[in-house]
């Protein structure tokens, strides 16, 4: 099975995703009670800053997809292939996207739409309990701040190592502002505005080659944190929407090139479907389901769906396209990563999965010459920056909800300030070691909230309850294993131990609280669709 033609794998994989979208996605839309005639929070609560209906659903799809598709669907599948082989990675990506991830993302969006675009953690008050909301919200807030800190760190490092990507990456910011001005202020045609912006984006690539920008790590960290702070406060229609919409063209363009290469390059899968001796430092179960997150199911998606997307959705008729469809598009990206890396005969490096991914893209896109790997890394860095500013904005929302901070300038300053303290204290790397399990724990808890929503409508909750319980057991098992490893290590990582124990207890408590109230007390609230 090692030399299976890549076009066959791609065709079967994309076929499964398409069938899942048409069938299971439509069933989920019916079950959640999606109603195109209902007014969305963006229409009811319009404020010109956070609640703004996207002018075109494609703009919002671009924001949503760019925000959820960061480094996760690239790094996770790459590592899983090298740990266990391509077959288990591929199966989890395809089945996870259709039956878990798509339902999780769409459900998070619909629950938020029904509750004035409140975050998934805030909605746990209504569908589980007030105590669960407090615990859940604290976890979400800390996870978001950690994402801001770590992604700023990775972006700064990448700019130091390769100054040529600075213009194509940071140059998207002024291009997005120009696009936002053209569409929202001047009211110009979307096609004309998009073509102009894409042309400017393409010009940034040779500009980066000719004029690389060199600066120290400290300077880039200052630049990135200042940017994240300002971006979290600007009206979404002028920076967030257009920036992510244009970034999506980069990623989708990269996916198209990978797809063309996969179909015409004549490559086959050289990595074995199953590794007899795994180099993974942890067991296959539960860590396959933690290593591959964003390509199958990711808790971070629930924060995007309920944090920014729900505040910009112009009509519920687009909920399936953006929520369920966005997740399956990310599954397609992970599928292409699998075949790109699986085509390699050498150059696999567990310590550098991003570099391995770049070599895989170069291998299946020989028509790009030396630029295949460069373009792949460029796309990845653009999305690290996108995740950074989106996470900062959502953390501001959660700060306002959890701590009742009514001043948005202060709430954003709190988020950025704590992220800076994490970096200065040298704790980002230690805490990040358990973030994979934390992210999947967030997915489990979000599914439990969505289950409470379905029960309040007297709808069958098994669509989300079973995946929620599965992810809860998986993540608690992974955390328990990590705690044991941290404590028995020759140099125990006590910071990570404390974080992992806290997450374990949090997940256990919220899961128990939900099941107790639903099954024993039967106290879920009834509501109208």
Secondary structure, DSSP 8 states (H G I E B T S, - for coil): -TT-BHHHHHHHHHHHHHHHHHTHHHHHHHHHT--TTS--HHHHT--SSSS---SSHHHHHHHHHHHH-SSHHHHHHHHHHHHH-HHHHHHHHHHHIIIIIHHHHHHHHHHHHTTTT--HHHHHHHHT-HHHHHHHHHHHHHHHHHHHHHHHHHHHHHHHH-TTHHHHHHHHHHHHHHHHIIIIIS---HHHHHHHHHHHHHHHHHHHHHS-----HHHHHHHHHHHHHHHHHS-TTTTHHHHHHHHHHHHHHHHHHHHHHHHHS--B--S-SS-SS---SS-HHHHHHHHS-TTT--HHHHHHHHHTGGGT-S-GGGHIIIIIHHHHHHHHHHHHHHHHHHT-SS---TT-HHHHHHHHHHHH-GGGTTHHHHHHHHHHHHHHHHHHHHHHHHHHHHHHHHH----HHHHHHHHHHHHHHHHHTT-HHHHHTTHHHHHHHHHHHHHHHHHHHHHHTT--THHHHHHHHHHHHHHHHHHHHHHHHHHHSTT--HHHHHHHHHHHHHHHHHHHHHHIIIIII--------
